[in-house]
Amino acid sequence: MITLKNLLSEYQQKHQALPAFNIDSFEIYQAVEMAVSELSLPCIVQLSSSEDKFIQAERLLMLVKKANQEGLPIYLNIDHGHDVRRLEHCLKIGFDMVHFDGSQMDYDTNLAATKYFVSHMKEKYPDSMIEAEFNHINLVGATPSPDSFTSPIEAQHFMTETGADLFALSIGNLHGINNDLPEHLNISLLSEIKEKLGNTFLTLHGGSGVPLDQIQSAISLGVVKININTSLRLKFIESLRHQMTLGHGEKIYEYLTPVVDGVKEVIKQNLISFNQHV
């Protein structure tokens, strides 16, 4: 299977983006695997710290390696990781990339910590991919902080100094979905960031709540990885609630099979729309 770095380079050249799906449950992973199998399109599956505690990266690794042996192009990431020992462990056992999130620190402390982490990991695991960020990406409904939006000059300095492979930018994207007020990306700011960062791989967090036309504009300006989580959770819950009203009996799979199918369709939509040439 092509390395994740080479795949991202291809996507960058073709103005396409790789979806990164958070795995909240085994059923969501099932849906991802089914979608990838049907479309033969690659993706990343990832775990936040809380999802890692619930599912465990070691278990997800076994599922993905089995899928890889069957020819499915699925890659592995840890999303918003803070525990450097856990991140290193995941790289050691075979994860393709990890996201070191030092955005809770002040800029200088984060820069130093990220630089040390990247240097240390690249020395031990030369093929590893490291994502970094310094702006805290807010939740929907949270009061924006003064430094919510990425400064192009600071982004250039941060990525040059740290040597990280991917940069998680903040241009109006939010974690979560607000149906009453869709997210609005600052595309002109993205253009400035792209100009400063050149061929650095750009990541868009909070992709679930962003309108498709803005997603495509972001992809055209160099975003190659888009994180999707909330839309999968919401579809899962909606479908499960409906199935619970049907009274299937005691067979759990009769409730969950339609739920998996519903989530699979959301995943397929993302795979198709992110892979369109823009």
Secondary structure, DSSP 8 states (H G I E B T S, - for coil): ---HHHHHHHHHHHT--EEEEE--SHHHHHHHHHHHHHH---EEEEE-HHHHHHH-HHHHHHHHHHHHHTT--EEEEEEEE--HHHHHHHHHHT-SEEEEE-TTS-HHHHHHHHHHHHHHHHHH-TT-EEEEE-S---BTTS---TT-S--HHHHHHHHHHH--SEEEE-SS--BS--TTS-----HHHHHHHHHHHTT-EEEES-GGGS-HHHHHHHHHTTEEEEEE-HHHHHHHHHHHHHHHTS---S-HHHHHHHHHHHHHHHHHHHHHHHTS--
